[in-house]
Amino acid sequence: MADQHGEMSRLIVSVLTSLDGYYEGPGHDLSSMPFEDAFNDHNLELLRGAGTLVYGSRWFRQNWDTWSAVADDDTASDRDHEIARRVTALDALVISDSLTIGADAPFAGTTRVVSRDRGPAEIERRKRSGDGDLVMFGSGTTWNPLLAHGLVDELIVLVGAGLAGGGSPLYSGGPESGLRLIDAAVLPGSELVRLRYDTSSAGVTS
């Protein structure tokens, strides 16, 4: 059900891309991506409103391994420690046909894996719960089909000042989708341009 005010949760997708439209470089390499410190400020803002983090299998392991290491790093900033706490404590939904989780995995208690066929139905169920936003970072091959199903409510694209020259494109393999620009701004202290889109006109349902 929705929350006590009758509001459903939203699925928000946030992606950092190069100026030429790639969220990963060739071979899934992230070293060429235009990361800046403001990127984590932006991510923390989304995490504070999140009830569930949604992933593809590869992005899940990368994110968990990165932030669990930060959680144990006494030299990390207070901001990064907060991100690490939230990433490792929030419920995680992994949409994957290949990932399995052992009962002794450190994330077993907070993580559920569903197949790609069942992913849209599980997203719909969690949105009806009204229990915080569902938030995704990256995972283009996972969120692209969800957009096509009309399940993404907001798409945030952070465009960085860099050219990857190839790699994984922001959007591919789906129908043409109409978007409505909500806001455009440069993140403070950075060269990252944040573009926020309402996706209510995107996708097709079947």
SVG drawing of the C-alpha trace seen along z (x, -y; Angstrom):
<svg xmlns="http://www.w3.org/2000/svg" viewBox="-4 -26 47 45">
<polyline fill="none" stroke="black" stroke-width="0.4" points="0.0,0.0 1.0,-3.6 2.1,-5.6 -0.4,-7.1 -0.8,-10.1 -1.6,-8.0 1.7,-8.8 3.6,-6.1 7.3,-5.9 9.2,-7.0 12.0,-5.3 14.8,-7.9 17.7,-7.1 20.9,-9.2 23.7,-8.7 27.0,-10.4 28.0,-10.7 30.8,-12.0 29.9,-14.9 29.7,-12.3 27.0,-10.3 28.8,-7.4 28.4,-6.3 31.4,-3.9 34.4,-3.9 35.5,-1.0 35.6,2.3 33.5,0.9 36.4,-1.3 35.5,-4.2 38.9,-5.8 38.1,-8.1 34.8,-9.4 34.6,-13.0 34.1,-12.4 34.3,-15.4 33.8,-15.7 30.4,-17.3 29.3,-13.9 29.2,-12.4 27.4,-15.4 24.7,-14.9 24.5,-11.1 24.2,-11.6 21.2,-13.9 19.4,-11.1 20.5,-8.5 18.9,-10.5 15.5,-10.0 15.9,-6.4 14.2,-3.4 15.6,-0.9 18.7,-0.9 18.2,0.8 21.1,2.3 22.2,4.6 24.5,7.4 27.9,5.9 27.1,2.4 25.9,3.9 29.2,5.6 31.2,2.6 29.2,0.2 29.1,2.5 32.9,3.3 33.7,-0.4 31.6,-1.7 32.1,1.1 35.9,0.3 35.1,-3.4 33.1,-2.4 36.3,-0.8 38.5,-3.8 39.2,-6.1 40.6,-8.7 37.4,-9.1 35.3,-12.2 32.2,-12.4 30.2,-12.7 31.7,-9.6 31.2,-7.7 27.5,-8.7 27.3,-7.5 28.9,-4.2 26.5,-3.7 23.5,-4.2 24.7,-2.1 25.5,0.8 22.3,0.5 19.6,-0.3 17.5,2.5 19.0,3.5 17.1,4.9 19.3,6.5 17.8,7.2 19.8,10.0 19.6,13.5 23.0,14.5 23.7,13.2 23.2,15.5 23.8,14.5 25.1,16.9 23.5,16.9 26.9,15.8 27.4,12.8 27.6,9.6 24.8,8.1 22.5,11.2 20.1,9.7 19.3,6.5 19.5,7.7 17.0,9.4 17.7,10.7 15.0,11.0 15.2,12.0 15.0,9.5 11.6,10.8 10.3,10.2 12.1,6.9 9.3,4.6 6.6,6.3 8.9,6.0 9.6,2.4 5.8,1.7 5.2,3.5 7.9,1.5 6.6,-1.8 3.2,-1.0 4.6,-0.6 5.4,-4.3 8.5,-3.4 11.0,-5.9 12.2,-6.4 13.8,-3.7 17.1,-5.0 19.5,-3.7 22.9,-4.9 24.3,-3.8 23.3,-0.2 22.2,-1.4 21.3,2.1 19.0,2.5 17.3,-0.9 16.8,-1.3 14.2,1.5 12.5,0.0 12.2,-3.3 10.7,-1.5 8.1,0.0 7.1,-3.4 8.5,-2.7 11.2,-5.4 9.7,-8.6 12.7,-10.9 15.9,-10.7 18.9,-12.7 21.8,-13.0 25.1,-14.6 27.1,-15.6 30.8,-16.0 33.5,-17.9 35.2,-15.0 35.0,-12.8 35.1,-9.1 35.4,-8.3 33.4,-5.1 32.0,-2.7 28.5,-2.1 26.0,-4.6 23.4,-6.3 20.5,-4.8 20.3,-2.0 18.1,0.8 14.7,-0.7 11.9,-2.7 12.1,-6.4 11.2,-8.2 10.0,-11.7 11.3,-13.5 10.4,-16.9 13.2,-19.0 12.5,-19.9 15.7,-21.7 19.2,-22.4 22.0,-23.6 25.8,-23.4 26.6,-21.5 28.3,-23.9 32.1,-24.0 32.2,-21.7 31.8,-21.5 29.1,-18.9 25.8,-20.0 22.8,-18.4 19.8,-17.8 16.6,-16.6 13.9,-15.1 10.3,-14.1 9.8,-10.8 6.0,-10.6 5.9,-10.8 8.5,-8.1 8.2,-4.4 5.5,-2.1 3.5,0.2 2.3,3.7"/>
</svg>
